[in-house]
């Protein structure tokens, strides 16, 4: 009996020892990923380890940071970091918990948590707290007065479960280029695949499935689109490999096909760091983001003009109405030549980068003080790279939202206070036998998606009908005494296929 008991104890001890060794191995693997910034693979392991060993004081802290440092849903970071604060696992746990609350717009909790951290004065992030508190206050002010916008996920023809971002669209929405880190090549140290440039054209009012650009612009390293010219004849590229970082390249576009990328000259690329560029509609003025000794701090936005020789002149810093001691990036000059959109971590940002705009005053030769574009276009996350259509009713951005397919997705934003484009249809109802115009009729047009109905009756004098319809698919039903009309479908195409007006005859039969 004693032998059996001893054997059981030894067996049980072996099980616990084996389990402990396995967990230690998993913990080491998770930390190795974490240490090198591969938060994607690290969180997968940490979440399993927490289930196995919920009392471990280190796992929740690292798991919370993994979620904070990846660009997808961040709500789970709260539960992990609340546990880390409870365990007192790290002196900065409360700081990052405040950040998690902030990302999820739990602003009162974020403010309280930051103040508690500041009063304790024991962490390594104490000098950063005042700025974080200011960002919370900025957020509170902007959320009170939201702008009227709506978001449309561009769907599976554009977006994937991987990061899709840095989207640029032509003024008429006929062509779009963007960057993606979808499955391609070998994963990099951060757990993502290398970034590549993709594009899509519009056919029948919709973007077709995106295609990867040719090897002329894509390499086995990281290639990212960071600017597009007005006529879509010039592409600006950030290229990053082992030997080259922080430089801008350009490539010509002919018939929507990319030519070979070429590194831009010394007026643009310095010994510092350049990350993005935009060019005016006439091609004579270039704006770019750069880190330079003469800057105001971090990345600043610079401007240069084209010389008669075709070279770019010595660039100028755009000054304190645009640049701050924090980072500015992704300038995008609107087609009017006077409105500059860009992203900034400074001023009244809600957190990370926000979208801003500034307007050039030719009388004073100054840019206006930058204006935050507002919530919910901006939020506590990084909001980087915005591209507007020519009517400024729509813009294209990348963001993580609840309907995202994985990480960042590309969205079409509609500014609802700007009048939407509608096609004007001048119509008549015609008898199939006499060719007479039928004036005694009732027309119902139903939106096939929203089921919204619009009703029309012909003009009593000339029998004409004026119909205004935005983009969409519709079913038209006509009721006329003594006549029949089978329901008819009509499509109003959008984007570059949009038609401002058309004429239409509806034929009814006795």
Secondary structure, DSSP 8 states (H G I E B T S, - for coil): -HHHHHHHHHHHHHHHHHHHHHHHHHHHHHHHHHHTT-HHHHHHHHHHHHHH-TT-TTHHHHHHHHHHTSSS--THHHHHHHHHHHHT--TTHHHHHHHHHHHTT-HHHHHHHHHHHHHH--SS-HHHHHHHHHHHHHHHHHHHT---EEEEE--TTT--SS-EEEEEE-TTSSEEEEEE--S-S---TTSS---EEEEEEEETTEE---EE--TTT--SSEEEEEEE-TTS-EEEEEEE-SS--SEEEEEEEETTEE---EE--TTT--SSEEEEEEE-TTS-EEEEEEE-TTSSSSSEEEEEEB-TTS-B---EE--TTT--SS-EEEEEE-TTSSEEEEEESSTT-SSS-EEEEEEEETTTTEE---EE--TTTS-SS-----EE-TTSSEEEEEE--TT-SSS-EEEEEEETTS----EEEEEEEEETTT--B--SEEEEEEETTT--EEEE---TTT--EEEEE-SEEEEEEEEETTBB---EEEEE--GGG--SEEEEEEEEB-
